[in-house]
Amino acid sequence: MRLFVALDISVSVRDQLAAFQRQMRPFAPTARWVRQEGMHVTLKFLGDQTSEQLEAIIHRLRSVTVVPISFSVSGLGFFPNVKMARVFWAGVEGAPELATLSSAVNQVLTGIDIAEDEQPFHPHITLARIGSAKPHRDSADQANQNFAPLQKQLLKIPRPEFGTITAREFFLYESKLGPDGSIYTKRESFPLNEALAPSAGK
């Protein structure tokens, strides 16, 4: 089973992101646009894991202790960059605790032979993708051409603001590839520690 750890997105922010997608879809019609129910903030991708490993992962993640996290969803960008764009995303900003949570997840899972992420943590919400994750140069050039009309359109509009979210738990998700794209199922939830928040003792 393919697993990843992520934060959920509030309904109101999902609605705004989905409305924005509908506006932008005509400018990148060949892209695979993420469905509203599939929007999330990935903390760590775990890849294929066995049922035995699943239990160990859940046990380890229960030991993570981080305060609830408030963050805003605003701005837009492309991975790996504008000139070689393959992924279109909305930004996640204003919460250093997100990096703390990501680091804590990495640390508890290294004890069960799951490698730490090599790339710096860059919180975001994927809106659309083109092509495979590891393309050849020619396919990367083609993907960027497919995003080019969208990039031109984005230069004409104000920087979007999609709302603020307070996360009080994070989740272990399973990803299954369906005929219309990946389907994400929550396998377990892990509450963030309200008692550690500065206002909790007042």
VMD Tcl script that draws the C-alpha trace (Angstrom):
set ca {
  {0.00 0.00 0.00}
  {1.20 3.52 -0.84}
  {1.15 5.78 2.20}
  {1.77 9.42 3.03}
  {1.35 11.74 6.02}
  {-0.60 14.97 5.53}
  {-2.77 17.73 6.96}
  {-6.37 18.04 5.86}
  {-7.84 21.18 4.28}
  {-10.99 22.91 5.57}
  {-14.14 22.82 3.45}
  {-14.17 26.60 2.96}
  {-10.59 26.66 1.65}
  {-11.26 23.63 -0.56}
  {-14.26 25.43 -2.05}
  {-12.19 28.51 -2.86}
  {-9.38 26.45 -4.37}
  {-11.85 24.45 -6.46}
  {-13.49 27.64 -7.73}
  {-10.07 28.97 -8.70}
  {-9.28 25.71 -10.50}
  {-12.45 26.04 -12.57}
  {-11.34 29.51 -13.65}
  {-7.84 28.36 -14.58}
  {-8.62 24.96 -16.14}
  {-9.20 26.36 -19.68}
  {-5.61 27.68 -19.67}
  {-4.15 24.20 -19.00}
  {-6.69 21.73 -20.43}
  {-4.18 18.87 -20.72}
  {-3.23 19.02 -17.03}
  {-4.52 16.53 -14.47}
  {-6.38 18.81 -12.06}
  {-6.58 17.60 -8.47}
  {-10.10 16.85 -7.30}
  {-11.40 18.91 -4.40}
  {-11.57 15.93 -2.04}
  {-7.92 15.13 -2.79}
  {-6.47 18.44 -1.62}
  {-4.08 18.25 1.34}
  {-0.73 19.46 2.66}
  {1.76 16.59 2.43}
  {4.13 16.28 5.40}
  {5.94 13.13 4.21}
  {5.53 10.60 1.41}
  {6.21 7.05 2.64}
  {5.84 5.06 -0.58}
  {4.88 1.38 -0.68}
  {4.62 -0.25 2.74}
  {3.55 -3.67 4.03}
  {0.69 -4.31 6.46}
  {3.26 -5.09 9.17}
  {5.03 -1.81 8.54}
  {1.69 0.02 8.68}
  {1.24 -0.89 12.34}
  {4.76 0.27 13.18}
  {4.18 3.56 11.34}
  {0.95 4.23 13.25}
  {2.65 3.43 16.56}
  {5.51 5.82 15.81}
  {3.29 8.66 14.61}
  {1.29 8.52 17.84}
  {4.42 9.74 19.64}
  {4.57 13.03 17.69}
  {3.90 16.00 19.99}
  {3.30 19.33 18.27}
  {0.88 22.19 18.97}
  {-2.12 22.89 16.69}
  {-1.06 24.84 13.63}
  {-2.69 27.85 11.95}
  {-1.59 28.73 8.42}
  {-2.80 30.66 5.41}
  {-3.23 29.40 1.85}
  {-2.13 32.07 -0.58}
  {-0.02 32.61 -3.65}
  {0.82 30.21 -6.47}
  {3.86 28.49 -7.91}
  {5.28 25.67 -10.00}
  {7.58 22.69 -9.36}
  {10.41 22.29 -10.01}
  {10.35 25.89 -11.29}
  {8.52 28.15 -13.75}
  {10.79 27.27 -16.68}
  {10.38 23.49 -16.20}
  {6.90 23.46 -14.71}
  {5.28 20.10 -14.09}
  {3.24 20.79 -10.93}
  {1.02 23.81 -10.23}
  {0.44 24.56 -6.55}
  {-1.09 26.96 -4.03}
  {1.24 28.22 -1.31}
  {1.03 27.46 2.42}
  {2.43 30.27 4.57}
  {2.80 31.74 8.02}
  {3.34 28.66 10.17}
  {6.90 27.72 11.24}
  {5.24 24.94 13.25}
  {4.59 23.14 9.95}
  {8.32 22.57 9.52}
  {8.48 21.42 13.15}
  {5.74 18.89 12.51}
  {7.35 17.66 9.30}
  {10.68 17.26 11.07}
  {9.05 15.37 13.96}
  {7.34 12.99 11.53}
  {10.66 12.37 9.77}
  {12.47 11.72 13.04}
  {10.04 9.18 14.49}
  {9.91 7.22 11.24}
  {13.66 6.94 10.69}
  {13.66 4.43 13.56}
  {11.74 1.96 11.37}
  {13.94 2.26 8.29}
  {11.99 4.99 6.48}
  {14.49 7.45 5.08}
  {14.33 11.16 5.87}
  {13.33 13.44 3.01}
  {16.33 14.65 1.02}
  {14.64 17.82 -0.25}
  {13.82 20.80 2.03}
  {10.24 20.85 3.26}
  {8.11 23.12 1.06}
  {4.45 23.05 2.22}
  {1.94 23.48 -0.60}
  {-1.35 22.22 -1.99}
  {-1.08 20.64 -5.44}
  {-3.69 21.96 -7.88}
  {-2.62 20.31 -11.14}
  {0.08 18.07 -12.65}
  {1.39 17.26 -16.10}
  {3.35 14.11 -16.93}
  {5.30 11.71 -14.76}
  {7.31 12.47 -11.64}
  {10.69 11.76 -13.28}
  {10.46 12.93 -16.88}
  {12.99 12.89 -19.69}
  {14.16 16.29 -20.91}
  {11.85 16.25 -23.97}
  {8.77 15.44 -21.90}
  {9.70 18.14 -19.37}
  {9.86 20.69 -22.18}
  {6.45 19.57 -23.41}
  {4.95 19.78 -19.92}
  {6.19 23.33 -19.55}
  {4.63 24.28 -22.89}
  {1.32 22.89 -21.66}
  {1.49 25.14 -18.59}
  {2.67 28.21 -20.53}
  {-0.83 29.66 -21.25}
  {-1.71 29.28 -17.57}
  {1.48 31.08 -16.53}
  {0.64 33.97 -18.84}
  {-2.88 34.20 -17.40}
  {-1.59 34.27 -13.83}
  {0.42 37.40 -14.62}
  {-2.86 39.20 -15.29}
  {-4.56 38.50 -11.97}
  {-3.90 39.61 -8.35}
  {-2.15 37.26 -5.96}
  {-4.97 35.00 -4.68}
  {-5.79 34.51 -1.00}
  {-7.71 31.31 -0.24}
  {-8.18 31.53 3.52}
  {-6.74 30.39 6.84}
  {-6.77 26.93 8.39}
  {-6.17 25.72 11.94}
  {-5.03 22.09 11.94}
  {-5.72 20.19 15.15}
  {-4.77 16.77 13.83}
  {-2.79 15.15 11.03}
  {-3.45 11.96 9.10}
  {-1.91 8.85 7.61}
  {-3.35 8.44 4.13}
  {-3.38 5.54 1.70}
  {-3.20 6.38 -1.99}
  {-4.76 4.12 -4.64}
  {-4.66 4.84 -8.35}
  {-8.17 4.87 -9.85}
  {-9.44 5.41 -13.40}
  {-9.87 9.13 -12.73}
  {-6.69 9.64 -10.72}
  {-5.50 8.84 -7.21}
  {-8.01 8.12 -4.45}
  {-6.92 9.04 -0.92}
  {-8.22 7.21 2.16}
  {-7.49 8.22 5.75}
  {-6.05 5.21 7.58}
  {-5.42 6.90 10.94}
  {-5.67 10.32 12.59}
  {-3.23 11.82 15.11}
  {-4.32 14.76 17.31}
  {-2.01 17.72 17.79}
  {-1.41 18.63 21.42}
  {-3.73 21.43 22.53}
  {-2.09 21.39 25.98}
  {1.18 22.68 24.53}
  {-0.41 25.77 22.97}
  {0.61 29.03 24.75}
  {-3.00 29.92 25.62}
  {-3.80 26.49 27.05}
  {-2.50 27.33 30.52}
  {-4.37 30.62 30.84}
}
mol new
graphics top color blue
foreach p $ca { graphics top sphere $p radius 0.5 }
foreach p [lrange $ca 0 end-1] q [lrange $ca 1 end] { graphics top cylinder $p $q radius 0.2 }
display resetview
